[in-house]
Amino acid sequence: MFRKMKNIDTAFKQMRMVSLVVVVGSVVLCCYVIYKCFSVAMTAQDKVFVLANGKALEAYASERKDNVPVEVRDHIKTFHGFFFNLSPDEKVINENITKALYLADESAKRQYDNLKEGNYYSNIISGNIRQEITIDSISLDIDHYPIYFLCKATQVITRSSTIVHRSLVTEGYLREVSRSDNNPHGFLIERWKILENKDISVENR
């Protein structure tokens, strides 16, 4: 009888141990599942899916300071593209200049007015001239605000008889403004100057 009692006591201890292990294991498993669910939820909040041309593209959220140099360079490149990529079409010129002027202050407007008064755009239209720009380099001083930039580019001016390559160097500063459809990066170019705009080579067609 004592042996029977001892077996029952041993079995009870074993069951208690098994039950304790099962409970502890369940608690640990639940904590792990909760942690993983929380991690997945936090990661999902940093992802954005953008629909472009019928395709879903995944984008990741990040702090603006992490992307300032990239956004600044693209802003400068976009501005110069709108301002200097010109076709012999008055409507296209006006549309591009309007888009460019949303990205800069009155210093760009003054440059535009000076070119317009000198019949620069009229000559492009009447001479069927096409002008394209390629950005060679953009230097930034991110450590100071407003952000200083120096942009070096090459212009290709295609006329009926010649193709002219010109060196273009500009400088200016950027300050932050509110983002909008017309200014998606939220920067404004100010104190913009053309430092150099001279012929490099002329080719006959």
C-alpha positions in Angstrom: 0.0 0.0 0.0 2.9 2.3 0.8 4.4 1.5 -2.6 1.1 2.4 -4.2 1.0 5.7 -2.3 4.5 6.5 -3.3 3.8 5.8 -7.0 0.7 8.1 -6.8 2.9 10.8 -5.2 5.6 10.4 -7.9 3.0 10.4 -10.7 1.5 13.6 -9.2 4.9 15.3 -9.0 5.6 14.3 -12.6 2.2 15.6 -13.8 2.8 18.8 -11.9 6.2 19.2 -13.5 4.8 18.5 -17.0 1.9 21.0 -16.4 4.4 23.6 -15.2 6.6 23.1 -18.3 3.5 23.4 -20.5 2.3 26.6 -18.8 5.7 28.2 -19.0 6.2 27.2 -22.6 2.7 28.5 -23.5 3.5 31.9 -21.8 6.9 32.1 -23.6 5.3 31.2 -26.9 2.5 33.8 -26.4 5.0 36.5 -25.5 7.1 35.7 -28.6 4.0 35.8 -30.9 2.9 39.1 -29.4 6.4 40.5 -29.9 6.6 39.3 -33.6 3.1 40.7 -34.3 4.1 44.1 -32.9 7.3 44.1 -34.9 5.4 43.2 -38.1 2.9 45.9 -37.4 5.6 48.6 -36.8 7.4 47.5 -40.0 4.2 47.7 -42.0 3.6 51.3 -40.9 6.9 52.3 -42.5 5.9 50.9 -45.9 3.9 52.7 -48.5 2.8 51.2 -51.8 2.7 53.7 -54.7 0.7 52.8 -57.8 2.6 53.9 -60.9 1.7 52.9 -64.5 -0.4 50.0 -63.2 2.4 48.6 -61.0 2.5 48.7 -57.2 5.9 50.0 -56.0 7.0 49.7 -52.4 8.3 52.8 -50.7 9.7 53.2 -47.2 9.1 56.0 -44.8 12.1 57.8 -43.4 13.1 61.0 -41.7 13.5 64.0 -44.0 17.0 64.7 -42.7 18.1 61.3 -44.1 17.2 62.3 -47.6 18.0 66.1 -47.7 21.0 65.8 -50.0 19.1 63.6 -52.4 16.0 65.9 -52.4 18.1 69.0 -52.7 20.0 67.7 -55.7 16.8 66.6 -57.4 15.2 69.9 -56.8 18.1 71.8 -58.3 18.2 69.4 -61.3 14.5 69.7 -61.9 14.6 73.5 -61.7 17.5 73.7 -64.2 15.8 71.3 -66.5 12.6 73.3 -66.6 14.5 76.6 -67.0 17.0 75.5 -69.7 15.4 72.7 -71.7 13.7 74.7 -74.4 11.9 73.9 -77.6 10.9 76.2 -80.5 7.4 76.3 -79.1 6.1 79.3 -77.2 3.5 77.1 -75.2 6.2 74.6 -74.2 8.6 77.4 -73.1 5.9 79.1 -71.0 4.9 75.9 -69.4 8.5 75.0 -68.5 9.3 78.5 -67.2 6.2 78.5 -65.1 7.1 75.2 -63.5 10.7 76.5 -62.9 9.5 79.7 -61.2 7.5 77.7 -58.7 10.9 76.2 -57.5 12.8 79.5 -57.1 12.3 83.1 -55.8 12.4 86.4 -57.7 16.1 86.0 -58.6 15.0 83.4 -61.2 12.2 85.6 -62.3 14.7 88.4 -62.9 16.9 86.1 -65.0 13.8 85.1 -67.0 12.8 88.8 -67.5 16.3 89.7 -68.7 16.4 86.9 -71.2 12.9 87.8 -72.4 13.7 91.4 -72.9 16.8 90.4 -74.9 14.5 88.4 -77.2 16.2 85.2 -76.2 13.0 83.2 -76.3 11.8 84.8 -79.5 15.0 83.9 -81.2 14.6 80.3 -80.1 11.2 80.2 -81.6 12.0 82.0 -84.8 15.3 80.1 -85.4 13.8 76.7 -84.6 16.4 76.2 -81.9 16.4 73.4 -79.4 18.2 73.7 -76.1 19.0 70.9 -73.8 20.9 70.7 -70.5 22.8 68.0 -68.8 23.8 68.4 -65.1 27.4 67.4 -64.6 27.8 68.0 -60.9 26.0 69.6 -57.9 28.1 70.6 -54.9 26.2 71.3 -51.6 27.0 72.8 -48.2 24.5 70.9 -46.0 26.2 72.0 -42.8 24.9 75.6 -43.1 21.4 77.0 -43.6 20.2 78.1 -46.1 21.9 75.4 -48.1 24.4 76.7 -50.6 24.8 74.9 -54.0 27.1 75.2 -57.0 25.7 73.6 -60.2 27.9 72.7 -63.2 26.1 71.7 -66.4 26.5 71.4 -70.1 24.1 73.0 -72.6 23.6 71.7 -76.1 22.0 74.2 -78.5 20.9 72.7 -81.8 20.4 75.2 -84.6 19.7 74.4 -88.3 23.4 74.8 -89.2 25.3 74.2 -86.0 25.4 72.4 -82.7 26.9 74.5 -79.9 28.1 73.0 -76.6 28.1 75.6 -73.7 29.5 75.4 -70.2 26.9 76.6 -67.6 27.7 77.3 -63.9 25.2 78.6 -61.4 25.0 79.1 -57.7 22.3 79.8 -55.1 20.8 78.9 -51.8 17.9 76.7 -50.8 15.5 77.2 -47.9 12.7 75.0 -46.8 9.0 75.8 -47.7 5.8 73.9 -47.6 5.5 71.0 -50.0 2.9 71.3 -52.7 2.0 69.8 -56.1 4.1 72.5 -57.8 7.0 72.1 -55.3 7.0 68.4 -54.1 10.5 68.6 -52.4 9.5 71.6 -50.3 12.6 73.7 -51.1 12.9 77.2 -52.7 16.0 78.4 -54.6 17.0 81.9 -53.7 19.8 84.3 -54.7 20.2 82.3 -57.9 23.0 83.5 -60.2 24.5 82.4 -63.5 28.3 82.5 -63.0 29.3 81.2 -66.4 27.6 80.5 -69.7 30.2 80.3 -72.4 30.8 78.2 -75.6 32.9 75.1 -75.4 32.7 73.9 -79.0 30.7 74.5 -82.2 30.0 71.8 -84.7 28.7 72.3 -88.2 25.8 70.1 -89.2 
